[in-house]
């Protein structure tokens, strides 16, 4: 049987990327050139990443409250892992 190759992943590193964007939302456009939702092993983090980019583009800024509101408005809170996962990325 052929073993499937799994890409390396680090939940904490993925969380840190998101956390940095709360502190420095101006990094989002630069990171968007090299990071996509598909790069996140933790799928809810990929959803949060996409939401951060949308919030930054449409609101010309990004903070946790804007992100939560945007996810609620677009009915993506569940896909983002719920508010618990969103809060996890803040710490």
CORZINOR-V548425 format. One line per field, one symbol per residue. ss: DSSP state (A for helix, B for strand, O for the rest). A space follows every 10 residues. Layout:
# CORZINOR-V548425
ss: ???
This chain:
# CORZINOR-V548425
ss: OOOOOOOOOO AAAAAAAAAA AAAOAAAAAA AAOOOOAAAO OOAAAAAAAA AAAAAAAAAO OOOAAAAAAA AAAOOOOOOO OAAAAAAAOO O
